[in-house]
Amino acid sequence: MAGSLNCRQYPFSGMNFISSQMRAIDDAIEAFERAQDFQLLGKALQHAIEQFGFASFEFVEITDLGPNTPFHFGTSGRWRDVYVANGFRFIDPSLARARTVATPFDSHSVQMSGARTRQILRMFEAAADLGLTDGFFCPHHMRDADDRLRSHACALLWAGDAKGFRQSIAENRHALHLITMHFMERAMTLRGLREPTPATAVDELEITLRERQILALAAKGKTSAEIAEILQISSLTAQTHIKNAIRKMQASNKTHAVSLAIARGLVRL
Protein backbone atom coordinates (compact mmCIF):
# COMPACT_ATOMS: atom_id res chain seq x y z
CA MET A 1 0.00 0.00 0.00
CA ALA A 2 1.19 3.53 -0.71
CA GLY A 3 2.56 5.46 2.21
CA SER A 4 0.21 7.37 4.47
CA LEU A 5 -0.67 10.76 3.08
CA ASN A 6 -2.85 13.59 4.22
CA CYS A 7 -4.50 16.45 2.43
CA ARG A 8 -1.85 18.99 3.51
CA GLN A 9 0.68 17.20 1.30
CA TYR A 10 -1.02 17.92 -2.00
CA PRO A 11 0.31 21.00 -3.82
CA PHE A 12 -2.92 22.96 -4.28
CA SER A 13 -3.00 26.20 -2.31
CA GLY A 14 -3.57 29.93 -2.55
CA MET A 15 -4.10 31.64 -5.89
CA ASN A 16 -2.75 28.65 -7.80
CA PHE A 17 -5.34 26.23 -6.41
CA ILE A 18 -7.70 26.12 -9.41
CA SER A 19 -4.96 26.05 -12.04
CA SER A 20 -3.09 23.31 -10.16
CA GLN A 21 -6.29 21.30 -9.79
CA MET A 22 -7.13 21.63 -13.49
CA ARG A 23 -3.58 20.67 -14.45
CA ALA A 24 -3.83 17.54 -12.28
CA ILE A 25 -7.07 16.57 -14.06
CA ASP A 26 -5.57 17.21 -17.49
CA ASP A 27 -2.40 15.24 -16.69
CA ALA A 28 -4.43 12.31 -15.35
CA ILE A 29 -6.62 12.16 -18.45
CA GLU A 30 -3.60 12.18 -20.75
CA ALA A 31 -1.93 9.42 -18.70
CA PHE A 32 -5.07 7.27 -18.85
CA GLU A 33 -5.29 7.61 -22.61
CA ARG A 34 -1.63 6.57 -22.98
CA ALA A 35 -2.07 3.51 -20.75
CA GLN A 36 -2.19 0.32 -22.79
CA ASP A 37 -2.58 -2.10 -19.87
CA PHE A 38 -3.95 -2.15 -16.34
CA GLN A 39 -0.55 -1.86 -14.69
CA LEU A 40 0.06 1.49 -16.39
CA LEU A 41 -3.53 2.57 -15.86
CA GLY A 42 -3.30 1.79 -12.15
CA LYS A 43 -0.02 3.70 -11.81
CA ALA A 44 -1.60 6.70 -13.52
CA LEU A 45 -4.56 6.79 -11.13
CA GLN A 46 -2.33 6.20 -8.11
CA HIS A 47 -0.16 9.17 -9.10
CA ALA A 48 -3.24 11.34 -9.64
CA ILE A 49 -4.95 10.61 -6.32
CA GLU A 50 -1.77 11.04 -4.29
CA GLN A 51 -1.82 14.70 -5.32
CA PHE A 52 -5.16 14.99 -3.52
CA GLY A 53 -3.90 13.24 -0.37
CA PHE A 54 -5.22 9.71 -0.97
CA ALA A 55 -3.12 6.67 -0.19
CA SER A 56 -4.47 4.06 -2.62
CA PHE A 57 -7.50 2.91 -4.59
CA GLU A 58 -9.55 -0.17 -5.39
CA PHE A 59 -11.64 -0.64 -8.54
CA VAL A 60 -14.30 -3.33 -8.52
CA GLU A 61 -17.13 -4.41 -10.79
CA ILE A 62 -20.44 -4.32 -8.91
CA THR A 63 -22.80 -5.34 -11.70
CA ASP A 64 -23.51 -8.45 -9.66
CA LEU A 65 -22.79 -8.63 -5.94
CA GLY A 66 -23.43 -12.37 -5.91
CA PRO A 67 -20.88 -15.18 -5.50
CA ASN A 68 -19.20 -14.74 -8.88
CA THR A 69 -15.70 -13.28 -8.67
CA PRO A 70 -15.84 -9.72 -10.03
CA PHE A 71 -13.21 -7.78 -11.90
CA HIS A 72 -11.15 -6.19 -9.13
CA PHE A 73 -7.80 -4.46 -9.02
CA GLY A 74 -6.08 -1.63 -7.20
CA THR A 75 -3.14 -0.48 -5.13
CA SER A 76 -4.17 -1.09 -1.52
CA GLY A 77 -2.16 -4.32 -1.32
CA ARG A 78 -2.77 -6.00 2.03
CA TRP A 79 -6.22 -4.44 2.40
CA ARG A 80 -7.46 -6.08 -0.81
CA ASP A 81 -6.21 -9.46 0.43
CA VAL A 82 -8.08 -9.02 3.72
CA TYR A 83 -11.16 -7.67 1.96
CA VAL A 84 -11.40 -10.62 -0.42
CA ALA A 85 -10.45 -13.31 2.12
CA ASN A 86 -13.17 -12.20 4.54
CA GLY A 87 -15.86 -11.83 1.90
CA PHE A 88 -16.39 -8.17 2.78
CA ARG A 89 -17.67 -7.50 -0.73
CA PHE A 90 -20.90 -9.28 0.15
CA ILE A 91 -21.65 -7.07 3.15
CA ASP A 92 -19.95 -3.80 2.16
CA PRO A 93 -22.71 -1.14 2.31
CA SER A 94 -20.64 1.21 0.12
CA LEU A 95 -20.77 -1.19 -2.82
CA ALA A 96 -24.50 -1.74 -2.33
CA ARG A 97 -25.07 2.01 -2.39
CA ALA A 98 -22.79 2.52 -5.39
CA ARG A 99 -25.07 0.24 -7.42
CA THR A 100 -28.03 2.59 -6.90
CA VAL A 101 -26.53 6.09 -7.21
CA ALA A 102 -24.58 8.01 -9.84
CA THR A 103 -22.86 10.60 -7.66
CA PRO A 104 -19.82 10.16 -5.38
CA PHE A 105 -20.15 9.73 -1.63
CA ASP A 106 -17.87 9.19 1.36
CA SER A 107 -17.83 6.30 3.79
CA HIS A 108 -19.40 8.37 6.58
CA SER A 109 -22.63 8.84 4.62
CA VAL A 110 -23.29 5.10 4.25
CA GLN A 111 -26.03 3.57 6.39
CA MET A 112 -25.37 0.23 8.09
CA SER A 113 -28.14 -2.37 8.11
CA GLY A 114 -29.10 -3.73 11.51
CA ALA A 115 -28.64 -7.39 10.61
CA ARG A 116 -25.10 -6.89 9.37
CA THR A 117 -23.92 -4.10 11.63
CA ARG A 118 -21.50 -6.34 13.53
CA GLN A 119 -19.92 -7.68 10.30
CA ILE A 120 -19.66 -4.18 8.83
CA LEU A 121 -18.02 -2.85 11.98
CA ARG A 122 -15.52 -5.71 11.75
CA MET A 123 -14.74 -4.63 8.19
CA PHE A 124 -14.12 -1.04 9.31
CA GLU A 125 -11.92 -2.25 12.16
CA ALA A 126 -9.88 -4.38 9.76
CA ALA A 127 -9.35 -1.36 7.51
CA ALA A 128 -8.35 0.81 10.46
CA ASP A 129 -5.84 -1.83 11.57
CA LEU A 130 -4.13 -1.33 8.19
CA GLY A 131 -4.15 2.45 8.56
CA LEU A 132 -7.12 3.15 6.27
CA THR A 133 -9.44 5.61 7.96
CA ASP A 134 -11.82 6.90 5.28
CA GLY A 135 -12.95 6.31 1.71
CA PHE A 136 -14.43 8.26 -1.19
CA PHE A 137 -16.55 6.15 -3.54
CA CYS A 138 -17.22 7.01 -7.18
CA PRO A 139 -19.89 4.91 -8.97
CA HIS A 140 -19.91 4.34 -12.73
CA HIS A 141 -22.78 2.91 -14.79
CA MET A 142 -22.87 2.46 -18.53
CA ARG A 143 -23.79 0.05 -21.30
CA ASP A 144 -21.13 -2.20 -22.79
CA ALA A 145 -20.72 -3.17 -26.45
CA ASP A 146 -23.47 -5.79 -26.01
CA ASP A 147 -25.84 -3.19 -24.51
CA ARG A 148 -25.53 -4.79 -21.08
CA LEU A 149 -25.55 -2.44 -18.11
CA ARG A 150 -22.23 -2.56 -16.28
CA SER A 151 -21.66 -1.01 -12.87
CA HIS A 152 -18.31 -0.31 -11.23
CA ALA A 153 -17.09 1.49 -8.14
CA CYS A 154 -13.75 3.19 -7.66
CA ALA A 155 -12.90 3.55 -3.97
CA LEU A 156 -10.26 6.13 -3.10
CA LEU A 157 -8.74 5.19 0.25
CA TRP A 158 -7.50 7.68 2.85
CA ALA A 159 -4.82 6.96 5.43
CA GLY A 160 -4.56 10.35 7.13
CA ASP A 161 -6.53 12.27 9.71
CA ALA A 162 -10.29 12.83 9.43
CA LYS A 163 -9.98 16.62 9.18
CA GLY A 164 -7.65 16.32 6.21
CA PHE A 165 -10.06 13.92 4.51
CA ARG A 166 -13.01 16.29 4.94
CA GLN A 167 -11.00 19.21 3.59
CA SER A 168 -9.80 17.30 0.55
CA ILE A 169 -13.32 16.11 -0.29
CA ALA A 170 -14.79 19.58 0.17
CA GLU A 171 -12.22 21.12 -2.16
CA ASN A 172 -11.71 18.33 -4.68
CA ARG A 173 -14.82 16.13 -4.97
CA HIS A 174 -15.62 17.35 -8.50
CA ALA A 175 -12.04 16.97 -9.67
CA LEU A 176 -11.83 13.48 -8.18
CA HIS A 177 -15.12 12.50 -9.80
CA LEU A 178 -13.90 13.67 -13.22
CA ILE A 179 -10.61 11.82 -12.83
CA THR A 180 -12.24 8.56 -11.76
CA MET A 181 -14.84 8.83 -14.54
CA HIS A 182 -12.07 9.00 -17.14
CA PHE A 183 -10.21 6.20 -15.40
CA MET A 184 -13.25 3.94 -15.43
CA GLU A 185 -14.02 4.79 -19.06
CA ARG A 186 -10.49 3.75 -19.99
CA ALA A 187 -10.75 0.60 -17.88
CA MET A 188 -13.92 -0.38 -19.74
CA THR A 189 -12.09 0.01 -23.05
CA LEU A 190 -9.06 -2.01 -21.88
CA ARG A 191 -11.39 -4.78 -20.73
CA GLY A 192 -12.84 -4.95 -24.22
CA LEU A 193 -16.32 -4.07 -22.94
CA ARG A 194 -16.63 -1.08 -25.25
CA GLU A 195 -14.92 0.47 -28.21
CA PRO A 196 -13.03 3.75 -27.81
CA THR A 197 -15.44 6.59 -28.46
CA PRO A 198 -14.44 8.43 -31.66
CA ALA A 199 -14.20 12.19 -31.46
CA THR A 200 -16.79 12.50 -34.22
CA ALA A 201 -19.41 10.37 -32.43
CA VAL A 202 -21.26 13.56 -31.51
CA ASP A 203 -21.49 16.31 -34.11
CA GLU A 204 -19.81 19.33 -32.54
CA LEU A 205 -22.39 21.58 -34.18
CA GLU A 206 -25.09 19.87 -32.11
CA ILE A 207 -23.54 21.21 -28.92
CA THR A 208 -24.31 24.92 -28.77
CA LEU A 209 -21.86 27.55 -27.57
CA ARG A 210 -23.96 28.12 -24.45
CA GLU A 211 -23.98 24.39 -23.68
CA ARG A 212 -20.18 24.29 -24.03
CA GLN A 213 -19.87 27.27 -21.71
CA ILE A 214 -22.01 25.52 -19.13
CA LEU A 215 -20.11 22.24 -19.46
CA ALA A 216 -16.83 24.15 -19.04
CA LEU A 217 -18.10 25.78 -15.85
CA ALA A 218 -19.41 22.45 -14.58
CA ALA A 219 -15.94 20.98 -15.21
CA LYS A 220 -14.63 23.57 -12.75
CA GLY A 221 -17.07 22.35 -10.10
CA LYS A 222 -19.68 25.08 -10.46
CA THR A 223 -23.24 24.25 -9.41
CA SER A 224 -26.28 25.04 -11.55
CA ALA A 225 -27.02 28.08 -9.37
CA GLU A 226 -23.45 29.36 -9.67
CA ILE A 227 -23.47 28.80 -13.45
CA ALA A 228 -26.72 30.76 -13.72
CA GLU A 229 -25.24 33.65 -11.75
CA ILE A 230 -22.02 33.72 -13.79
CA LEU A 231 -23.85 33.65 -17.14
CA GLN A 232 -26.67 35.90 -15.87
CA ILE A 233 -29.40 33.46 -16.77
CA SER A 234 -32.08 31.82 -14.66
CA SER A 235 -31.38 28.59 -12.80
CA LEU A 236 -34.14 26.91 -14.84
CA THR A 237 -32.44 27.95 -18.08
CA ALA A 238 -29.08 26.68 -16.84
CA GLN A 239 -30.63 23.34 -15.87
CA THR A 240 -32.32 23.09 -19.27
CA HIS A 241 -29.02 23.64 -21.08
CA ILE A 242 -27.39 20.99 -18.87
CA LYS A 243 -30.17 18.48 -19.61
CA ASN A 244 -29.85 19.17 -23.34
CA ALA A 245 -26.08 18.65 -23.21
CA ILE A 246 -26.50 15.38 -21.29
CA ARG A 247 -29.00 14.16 -23.90
CA LYS A 248 -26.82 15.16 -26.86
CA MET A 249 -23.71 13.61 -25.32
CA GLN A 250 -25.72 10.45 -24.55
CA ALA A 251 -24.40 10.71 -21.00
CA SER A 252 -25.88 9.32 -17.80
CA ASN A 253 -25.50 12.53 -15.78
CA LYS A 254 -23.86 15.98 -15.75
CA THR A 255 -20.44 14.74 -14.66
CA HIS A 256 -20.48 12.03 -17.32
CA ALA A 257 -21.35 14.68 -19.95
CA VAL A 258 -18.47 16.87 -18.77
CA SER A 259 -16.11 13.90 -18.87
CA LEU A 260 -17.12 13.04 -22.44
CA ALA A 261 -16.94 16.68 -23.55
CA ILE A 262 -13.37 16.98 -22.26
CA ALA A 263 -12.34 13.69 -23.87
CA ARG A 264 -13.76 14.80 -27.23
CA GLY A 265 -12.18 18.23 -27.13
CA LEU A 266 -15.47 20.11 -26.80
CA VAL A 267 -14.35 21.58 -23.48
CA ARG A 268 -10.83 22.66 -22.59
CA LEU A 269 -9.68 22.79 -18.98
C-alpha positions as CSV (number, residue, x, y, z in Angstrom):
1,M,0.0,0.0,0.0
2,A,1.2,3.5,-0.7
3,G,2.6,5.5,2.2
4,S,0.2,7.4,4.5
5,L,-0.7,10.8,3.1
6,N,-2.9,13.6,4.2
7,C,-4.5,16.5,2.4
8,R,-1.9,19.0,3.5
9,Q,0.7,17.2,1.3
10,Y,-1.0,17.9,-2.0
11,P,0.3,21.0,-3.8
12,F,-2.9,23.0,-4.3
13,S,-3.0,26.2,-2.3
14,G,-3.6,29.9,-2.6
15,M,-4.1,31.6,-5.9
16,N,-2.8,28.6,-7.8
17,F,-5.3,26.2,-6.4
18,I,-7.7,26.1,-9.4
19,S,-5.0,26.1,-12.0
20,S,-3.1,23.3,-10.2
21,Q,-6.3,21.3,-9.8
22,M,-7.1,21.6,-13.5
23,R,-3.6,20.7,-14.4
24,A,-3.8,17.5,-12.3
25,I,-7.1,16.6,-14.1
26,D,-5.6,17.2,-17.5
27,D,-2.4,15.2,-16.7
28,A,-4.4,12.3,-15.4
29,I,-6.6,12.2,-18.5
30,E,-3.6,12.2,-20.7
31,A,-1.9,9.4,-18.7
32,F,-5.1,7.3,-18.8
33,E,-5.3,7.6,-22.6
34,R,-1.6,6.6,-23.0
35,A,-2.1,3.5,-20.7
36,Q,-2.2,0.3,-22.8
37,D,-2.6,-2.1,-19.9
38,F,-3.9,-2.1,-16.3
39,Q,-0.6,-1.9,-14.7
40,L,0.1,1.5,-16.4
41,L,-3.5,2.6,-15.9
42,G,-3.3,1.8,-12.2
43,K,0.0,3.7,-11.8
44,A,-1.6,6.7,-13.5
45,L,-4.6,6.8,-11.1
46,Q,-2.3,6.2,-8.1
47,H,-0.2,9.2,-9.1
48,A,-3.2,11.3,-9.6
49,I,-5.0,10.6,-6.3
50,E,-1.8,11.0,-4.3
51,Q,-1.8,14.7,-5.3
52,F,-5.2,15.0,-3.5
53,G,-3.9,13.2,-0.4
54,F,-5.2,9.7,-1.0
55,A,-3.1,6.7,-0.2
56,S,-4.5,4.1,-2.6
57,F,-7.5,2.9,-4.6
58,E,-9.5,-0.2,-5.4
59,F,-11.6,-0.6,-8.5
60,V,-14.3,-3.3,-8.5
61,E,-17.1,-4.4,-10.8
62,I,-20.4,-4.3,-8.9
63,T,-22.8,-5.3,-11.7
64,D,-23.5,-8.5,-9.7
65,L,-22.8,-8.6,-5.9
66,G,-23.4,-12.4,-5.9
67,P,-20.9,-15.2,-5.5
68,N,-19.2,-14.7,-8.9
69,T,-15.7,-13.3,-8.7
70,P,-15.8,-9.7,-10.0
71,F,-13.2,-7.8,-11.9
72,H,-11.2,-6.2,-9.1
73,F,-7.8,-4.5,-9.0
74,G,-6.1,-1.6,-7.2
75,T,-3.1,-0.5,-5.1
76,S,-4.2,-1.1,-1.5
77,G,-2.2,-4.3,-1.3
78,R,-2.8,-6.0,2.0
79,W,-6.2,-4.4,2.4
80,R,-7.5,-6.1,-0.8
81,D,-6.2,-9.5,0.4
82,V,-8.1,-9.0,3.7
83,Y,-11.2,-7.7,2.0
84,V,-11.4,-10.6,-0.4
85,A,-10.4,-13.3,2.1
86,N,-13.2,-12.2,4.5
87,G,-15.9,-11.8,1.9
88,F,-16.4,-8.2,2.8
89,R,-17.7,-7.5,-0.7
90,F,-20.9,-9.3,0.1
91,I,-21.6,-7.1,3.1
92,D,-19.9,-3.8,2.2
93,P,-22.7,-1.1,2.3
94,S,-20.6,1.2,0.1
95,L,-20.8,-1.2,-2.8
96,A,-24.5,-1.7,-2.3
97,R,-25.1,2.0,-2.4
98,A,-22.8,2.5,-5.4
99,R,-25.1,0.2,-7.4
100,T,-28.0,2.6,-6.9
101,V,-26.5,6.1,-7.2
102,A,-24.6,8.0,-9.8
103,T,-22.9,10.6,-7.7
104,P,-19.8,10.2,-5.4
105,F,-20.1,9.7,-1.6
106,D,-17.9,9.2,1.4
107,S,-17.8,6.3,3.8
108,H,-19.4,8.4,6.6
109,S,-22.6,8.8,4.6
110,V,-23.3,5.1,4.2
111,Q,-26.0,3.6,6.4
112,M,-25.4,0.2,8.1
113,S,-28.1,-2.4,8.1
114,G,-29.1,-3.7,11.5
115,A,-28.6,-7.4,10.6
116,R,-25.1,-6.9,9.4
117,T,-23.9,-4.1,11.6
118,R,-21.5,-6.3,13.5
119,Q,-19.9,-7.7,10.3
120,I,-19.7,-4.2,8.8
121,L,-18.0,-2.9,12.0
122,R,-15.5,-5.7,11.8
123,M,-14.7,-4.6,8.2
124,F,-14.1,-1.0,9.3
125,E,-11.9,-2.2,12.2
126,A,-9.9,-4.4,9.8
127,A,-9.4,-1.4,7.5
128,A,-8.3,0.8,10.5
129,D,-5.8,-1.8,11.6
130,L,-4.1,-1.3,8.2
131,G,-4.2,2.5,8.6
132,L,-7.1,3.1,6.3
133,T,-9.4,5.6,8.0
134,D,-11.8,6.9,5.3
135,G,-12.9,6.3,1.7
136,F,-14.4,8.3,-1.2
137,F,-16.6,6.1,-3.5
138,C,-17.2,7.0,-7.2
139,P,-19.9,4.9,-9.0
140,H,-19.9,4.3,-12.7
141,H,-22.8,2.9,-14.8
142,M,-22.9,2.5,-18.5
143,R,-23.8,0.0,-21.3
144,D,-21.1,-2.2,-22.8
145,A,-20.7,-3.2,-26.4
146,D,-23.5,-5.8,-26.0
147,D,-25.8,-3.2,-24.5
148,R,-25.5,-4.8,-21.1
149,L,-25.6,-2.4,-18.1
150,R,-22.2,-2.6,-16.3
151,S,-21.7,-1.0,-12.9
152,H,-18.3,-0.3,-11.2
153,A,-17.1,1.5,-8.1
154,C,-13.8,3.2,-7.7
155,A,-12.9,3.5,-4.0
156,L,-10.3,6.1,-3.1
157,L,-8.7,5.2,0.3
158,W,-7.5,7.7,2.8
159,A,-4.8,7.0,5.4
160,G,-4.6,10.4,7.1
161,D,-6.5,12.3,9.7
162,A,-10.3,12.8,9.4
163,K,-10.0,16.6,9.2
164,G,-7.7,16.3,6.2
165,F,-10.1,13.9,4.5
166,R,-13.0,16.3,4.9
167,Q,-11.0,19.2,3.6
168,S,-9.8,17.3,0.5
169,I,-13.3,16.1,-0.3
170,A,-14.8,19.6,0.2
171,E,-12.2,21.1,-2.2
172,N,-11.7,18.3,-4.7
173,R,-14.8,16.1,-5.0
174,H,-15.6,17.4,-8.5
175,A,-12.0,17.0,-9.7
176,L,-11.8,13.5,-8.2
177,H,-15.1,12.5,-9.8
178,L,-13.9,13.7,-13.2
179,I,-10.6,11.8,-12.8
180,T,-12.2,8.6,-11.8
181,M,-14.8,8.8,-14.5
182,H,-12.1,9.0,-17.1
183,F,-10.2,6.2,-15.4
184,M,-13.3,3.9,-15.4
185,E,-14.0,4.8,-19.1
186,R,-10.5,3.7,-20.0
187,A,-10.8,0.6,-17.9
188,M,-13.9,-0.4,-19.7
189,T,-12.1,0.0,-23.0
190,L,-9.1,-2.0,-21.9
191,R,-11.4,-4.8,-20.7
192,G,-12.8,-5.0,-24.2
193,L,-16.3,-4.1,-22.9
194,R,-16.6,-1.1,-25.2
195,E,-14.9,0.5,-28.2
196,P,-13.0,3.7,-27.8
197,T,-15.4,6.6,-28.5
198,P,-14.4,8.4,-31.7
199,A,-14.2,12.2,-31.5
200,T,-16.8,12.5,-34.2
201,A,-19.4,10.4,-32.4
202,V,-21.3,13.6,-31.5
203,D,-21.5,16.3,-34.1
204,E,-19.8,19.3,-32.5
205,L,-22.4,21.6,-34.2
206,E,-25.1,19.9,-32.1
207,I,-23.5,21.2,-28.9
208,T,-24.3,24.9,-28.8
209,L,-21.9,27.6,-27.6
210,R,-24.0,28.1,-24.4
211,E,-24.0,24.4,-23.7
212,R,-20.2,24.3,-24.0
213,Q,-19.9,27.3,-21.7
214,I,-22.0,25.5,-19.1
215,L,-20.1,22.2,-19.5
216,A,-16.8,24.1,-19.0
217,L,-18.1,25.8,-15.8
218,A,-19.4,22.5,-14.6
219,A,-15.9,21.0,-15.2
220,K,-14.6,23.6,-12.7
221,G,-17.1,22.3,-10.1
222,K,-19.7,25.1,-10.5
223,T,-23.2,24.2,-9.4
224,S,-26.3,25.0,-11.6
225,A,-27.0,28.1,-9.4
226,E,-23.4,29.4,-9.7
227,I,-23.5,28.8,-13.4
228,A,-26.7,30.8,-13.7
229,E,-25.2,33.6,-11.8
230,I,-22.0,33.7,-13.8
231,L,-23.9,33.6,-17.1
232,Q,-26.7,35.9,-15.9
233,I,-29.4,33.5,-16.8
234,S,-32.1,31.8,-14.7
235,S,-31.4,28.6,-12.8
236,L,-34.1,26.9,-14.8
237,T,-32.4,28.0,-18.1
238,A,-29.1,26.7,-16.8
239,Q,-30.6,23.3,-15.9
240,T,-32.3,23.1,-19.3
241,H,-29.0,23.6,-21.1
242,I,-27.4,21.0,-18.9
243,K,-30.2,18.5,-19.6
244,N,-29.8,19.2,-23.3
245,A,-26.1,18.7,-23.2
246,I,-26.5,15.4,-21.3
247,R,-29.0,14.2,-23.9
248,K,-26.8,15.2,-26.9
249,M,-23.7,13.6,-25.3
250,Q,-25.7,10.5,-24.6
251,A,-24.4,10.7,-21.0
252,S,-25.9,9.3,-17.8
253,N,-25.5,12.5,-15.8
254,K,-23.9,16.0,-15.7
255,T,-20.4,14.7,-14.7
256,H,-20.5,12.0,-17.3
257,A,-21.4,14.7,-19.9
258,V,-18.5,16.9,-18.8
259,S,-16.1,13.9,-18.9
260,L,-17.1,13.0,-22.4
261,A,-16.9,16.7,-23.5
262,I,-13.4,17.0,-22.3
263,A,-12.3,13.7,-23.9
264,R,-13.8,14.8,-27.2
265,G,-12.2,18.2,-27.1
266,L,-15.5,20.1,-26.8
267,V,-14.4,21.6,-23.5
268,R,-10.8,22.7,-22.6
269,L,-9.7,22.8,-19.0
